[in-house]
Amino acid sequence: MAVGGAGTAQARPEPPAIGGGSGIIIDSRAECTLTTVGHDREGRLLGLTAGHCGDQGAKVRAEADPSYGVVGRFVHSDPTLDYAVIEFDPGRIAPLARVGATTITGIGAPAQFPTVVCKKGRTTGTSCGVAWGDVRATNNETWTQMCVLQGDSGAPVLVGTTLVGMVNAYLGIGCFGPEVGTNISAIIADLETRGDVGAGYHPLPAG
């Protein structure tokens, strides 16, 4: 009589769920925050973050599950506006429009004084403060009075559930000096001008 044994099936791990406000690890060295997840005109699954977080070709892992491996790569990094485009590998993430209490429902114009804006970063979580506006008259950036520290770079800046910008830097002392961030409208316009990956970008629909 022959006795046969069946091997134990290994369940395939679920891809990490990430969206605007999630932590990401770039080339196993830098930690930043994802601004938003969405699609471009060609249907590619993309994310945005701060440009200084990595160069073109940099590999991205989800901070929620680094052992899952590489989930995407930087396909464009702009040093002038300080934003980057990440293309995610199909099926390697579960994209979210809501991370914790932060929901992104669309894209809007830059915040003006005295509008209150909020951000969600991987380091300091959610914080809110008044928008000072485009203090240096660049047409690309907005200053706000929000708590940000290293690692919050790329964090979504919102008015309610409308994405208006990303976190790029703070001036002076973290969480005391003002935050400076690139307007999402400037990023979208630049993507359209390039006409490459990211053109026609829109966040995931919240639902």
C-alpha positions as CSV (number, residue, x, y, z in Angstrom):
1,M,0.0,0.0,0.0
2,A,1.5,3.3,-1.0
3,V,1.0,6.4,1.2
4,G,1.3,9.7,-0.4
5,G,1.8,13.1,1.3
6,A,0.5,16.4,0.0
7,G,2.7,19.5,0.3
8,T,1.5,22.5,2.2
9,A,0.2,25.2,-0.1
10,Q,1.8,28.6,0.5
11,A,-0.7,31.5,0.3
12,R,0.5,34.3,-1.9
13,P,0.9,37.4,0.3
14,E,-1.5,40.2,-0.3
15,P,0.0,43.4,-1.9
16,P,0.4,46.3,0.4
17,A,-2.5,48.8,0.5
18,I,-1.2,52.3,0.0
19,G,-2.4,55.8,-1.1
20,G,-2.0,59.4,-0.4
21,G,-0.3,59.7,3.0
22,S,1.3,56.3,3.1
23,G,5.0,55.9,3.8
24,I,7.3,54.7,1.0
25,I,11.0,53.6,1.0
26,I,13.1,54.6,-1.9
27,D,16.2,52.5,-2.8
28,S,16.2,51.1,0.7
29,R,17.5,54.3,2.1
30,A,15.1,57.3,1.9
31,E,11.8,57.4,3.5
32,C,9.1,59.7,2.1
33,T,5.3,60.0,1.8
34,L,3.2,59.2,-1.2
35,T,1.1,62.2,-2.3
36,T,-1.6,60.4,-4.2
37,V,-2.3,57.3,-6.3
38,G,-4.2,57.4,-9.6
39,H,-4.0,56.9,-13.3
40,D,-2.8,58.9,-16.3
41,R,-4.5,59.2,-19.7
42,E,-3.1,55.8,-20.8
43,G,-4.4,54.0,-17.7
44,R,-1.1,53.5,-16.0
45,L,-1.2,53.1,-12.2
46,L,0.9,56.0,-10.9
47,G,1.9,57.8,-7.7
48,L,3.3,61.2,-7.0
49,T,5.8,62.2,-4.3
50,A,8.6,64.8,-3.7
51,G,11.3,64.9,-6.4
52,H,14.2,65.0,-3.9
53,C,13.2,61.6,-2.6
54,G,14.8,59.9,-5.5
55,D,16.1,60.0,-9.1
56,Q,14.6,58.3,-12.2
57,G,14.9,54.6,-11.9
58,A,14.8,54.5,-8.0
59,K,13.0,51.5,-6.6
60,V,10.0,51.9,-4.3
61,R,8.8,49.7,-1.5
62,A,5.8,50.2,0.7
63,E,6.7,51.1,4.3
64,A,3.7,49.1,5.5
65,D,5.3,45.9,4.1
66,P,8.9,46.3,3.0
67,S,9.5,42.6,2.8
68,Y,6.9,42.4,0.0
69,G,9.6,43.8,-2.3
70,V,9.7,46.4,-5.0
71,V,6.3,47.7,-5.9
72,G,7.2,50.4,-8.4
73,R,9.9,52.8,-9.8
74,F,10.5,56.5,-10.3
75,V,9.9,57.2,-14.0
76,H,10.4,60.9,-13.7
77,S,11.9,63.2,-11.1
78,D,11.8,67.0,-11.6
79,P,14.3,69.1,-9.7
80,T,12.7,72.4,-10.5
81,L,9.2,71.8,-9.2
82,D,10.5,69.0,-6.8
83,Y,8.0,66.3,-7.7
84,A,8.4,62.7,-8.9
85,V,6.2,60.2,-10.8
86,I,6.2,56.6,-9.6
87,E,4.9,53.9,-11.9
88,F,3.6,50.9,-9.9
89,D,3.9,47.4,-11.2
90,P,0.5,45.8,-12.0
91,G,-0.9,43.9,-9.0
92,R,2.0,44.9,-6.7
93,I,-0.1,47.4,-4.6
94,A,-3.7,47.7,-3.5
95,P,-4.3,51.4,-4.3
96,L,-6.3,53.5,-1.9
97,A,-8.1,56.8,-2.2
98,R,-8.4,56.9,1.6
99,V,-5.6,56.3,4.1
100,G,-6.8,56.5,7.7
101,A,-9.0,59.6,8.0
102,T,-7.4,61.2,4.9
103,T,-9.5,61.0,1.7
104,I,-8.6,62.4,-1.7
105,T,-11.6,63.1,-3.9
106,G,-10.1,65.4,-6.5
107,I,-7.6,68.1,-7.4
108,G,-8.1,71.8,-6.8
109,A,-6.5,75.2,-7.1
110,P,-3.7,76.4,-4.7
111,A,-4.9,77.4,-1.2
112,Q,-5.1,81.1,-0.4
113,F,-4.8,82.9,3.0
114,P,-6.5,82.3,5.4
115,T,-7.7,78.9,4.2
116,V,-6.9,76.0,6.6
117,V,-5.1,73.1,5.0
118,C,-4.2,69.7,6.3
119,K,-1.5,67.1,5.5
120,K,-0.9,63.5,6.3
121,G,2.8,62.5,6.5
122,R,4.5,59.2,7.4
123,T,6.5,61.0,10.2
124,T,4.1,63.4,11.9
125,G,0.8,62.1,10.8
126,T,-2.1,64.6,10.3
127,S,-1.6,68.3,11.0
128,C,-3.4,71.4,9.9
129,G,-2.7,75.1,9.7
130,V,-3.3,78.3,7.8
131,A,-2.1,78.7,4.3
132,W,0.0,81.9,3.8
133,G,-0.2,81.6,0.0
134,D,2.4,82.1,-2.7
135,V,4.8,84.2,-0.5
136,R,7.6,84.4,-3.1
137,A,5.2,84.9,-6.1
138,T,6.5,81.8,-7.9
139,N,3.1,80.7,-9.3
140,N,4.2,77.2,-8.2
141,E,4.3,76.9,-4.5
142,T,2.3,77.6,-1.3
143,W,3.5,78.3,2.2
144,T,1.6,76.9,5.1
145,Q,1.8,76.8,8.9
146,M,1.8,73.0,9.4
147,C,3.9,70.6,11.4
148,V,6.3,68.7,9.1
149,L,9.6,66.9,9.6
150,Q,11.9,64.7,7.6
151,G,10.0,61.9,6.0
152,D,6.9,63.9,5.5
153,S,8.2,65.0,2.1
154,G,5.6,64.3,-0.6
155,A,2.7,64.3,1.9
156,P,-0.6,65.4,0.4
157,V,-1.8,68.9,1.3
158,L,-5.6,69.1,1.3
159,V,-8.5,71.5,1.7
160,G,-11.1,69.1,3.0
161,T,-10.8,66.2,0.6
162,T,-9.4,68.2,-2.3
163,L,-5.7,67.8,-3.1
164,V,-4.0,71.2,-3.6
165,G,-0.3,70.4,-3.1
166,M,2.4,68.3,-1.6
167,V,4.9,68.8,1.2
168,N,8.4,69.6,0.1
169,A,10.3,71.4,2.8
170,Y,10.1,73.4,6.0
171,L,12.0,76.6,6.9
172,G,13.9,77.1,10.1
173,I,12.8,74.6,12.8
174,G,10.6,71.7,12.0
175,C,6.9,72.0,13.1
176,F,7.6,75.7,14.0
177,G,8.8,77.3,10.8
178,P,6.5,77.4,7.8
179,E,6.1,74.5,5.3
180,V,6.7,75.1,1.6
181,G,5.1,72.8,-0.9
182,T,4.5,72.6,-4.7
183,N,1.0,73.2,-5.9
184,I,-0.7,70.2,-7.5
185,S,-2.0,72.4,-10.3
186,A,1.7,73.2,-11.2
187,I,2.6,69.5,-11.3
188,I,-0.4,68.6,-13.4
189,A,0.4,71.4,-15.9
190,D,4.0,70.3,-16.1
191,L,2.9,66.7,-16.7
192,E,0.7,67.9,-19.5
193,T,3.5,69.9,-21.1
194,R,5.8,66.9,-21.0
195,G,3.1,64.8,-22.7
196,D,4.8,61.6,-21.4
197,V,4.0,59.2,-18.5
198,G,1.6,61.1,-16.1
199,A,-0.1,63.3,-18.7
200,G,-3.8,63.4,-17.9
201,Y,-3.2,62.2,-14.3
202,H,-6.2,62.0,-11.9
203,P,-6.4,60.5,-8.4
204,L,-8.4,57.3,-7.8
205,P,-12.1,57.9,-7.3
206,A,-13.1,57.7,-3.7
207,G,-15.9,55.3,-3.1
